[in-house]
Amino acid sequence: MTAPGAEPLPAYCAGLSELQKQVLDDTPYVHFLGLKVSREDDGTTCYQLCFREEHIGNPLLRTFHGGILASFGEVVASLHVLEEAGMQQQQPLCTSLTFDYLRPAFSGTIRAVPRVVRSGRRFIVVSVDIFLDKSHVSTGRFIYAR
Amino acid sequence: MIAQSEVANRYLTMAKTFFGTSHPLFNAFGIEIDEIGKGRAVMRMPCSVALSDRHGGLHRGVVVTLLDTSCGLAIFSRLGDMRPIATIDLRVDFIREAPPGEDVRAEVECYAMQGDIAYVRGKAVVCQDDALLASVSGSFAVGTLGPAFDTTATKGTE
């Protein structure tokens, strides 16, 4: 089922692993968010989210809801973990998140840049920075258990 | 349970102004208010296929959104008005995934207010059996950018 207004997932997910595609396909909430995944020319994965009415936090300022920003961060972090930590079998479990809201995220297209801070035997720590154009709107840290 | 005093009624009117039919996110999530007042807010939402994870339970991002929203409402109820607020930071521990098909409830209290910062803590549980799903703590800036949410709602009622 696709949420009303949600965009279909891109078919241009070339370069994504089978497990990543599966996770994208099988997670209805990712469709609801309208996550866009694409490949840059340099081979890095680009994660984007276009503002929709269902993302609104403050209706008077038309900003992204804090929960939507954290959701976007977590979805990107979990996909990045699959890519970087070479996980092929199972999706790692998110055990906690810490999220800092740096600036109001006004309506527009936001971009997430994930980075593995440490990939250990039991835990993987990922940080995700979220940008609106050139402005750094929020940053999150996510811990995954293998 | 609520609506027993005028104060509670006012909070509820206030909350419905903000969380009422006009808010697209709360509409899409089906968020409902169970309880509000004295710095405490309890909200609940039904499980829906569109908002679920791979296993059919509400996605953890949805749980965070419900918690964040409840934090805001708890702060409004402590303030007694709806000055604009903004999340400074949020910490969520995920104890377990929401079971497939189960509705989720968030219970949050604003336990301190210092200067322009409000501090909140709370949890998300399964509606049916109160099983703990996640705990939250965070801080919010009070009196931030933009007009108050209750500018129209409270005019002339004070």
Interface residues (C-beta under 8 A of the other chain):
Chain A: M1 T2 A3 A6 V23 D26 T27 P28 Y29 H31 F32 L33 E53 E54 H55 I56 G57 N58 P59 L60 L61 H65 G66 G67 I68 A70 S71 F72 E74 V75 Q91 L93 C94 T95 S96 L97 T98 F99 D100 Y101 P104
Chain B: S22 H23 P24 L25 A28 V49 A50 L51 S52 D53 R54 H59 R60 G61 V62 V64 T65 L66 L67 D68 T69 P84 A86 T87 I88 D89 L90 R91 V92 D93 F94 E97 L145 G146 P147 F149
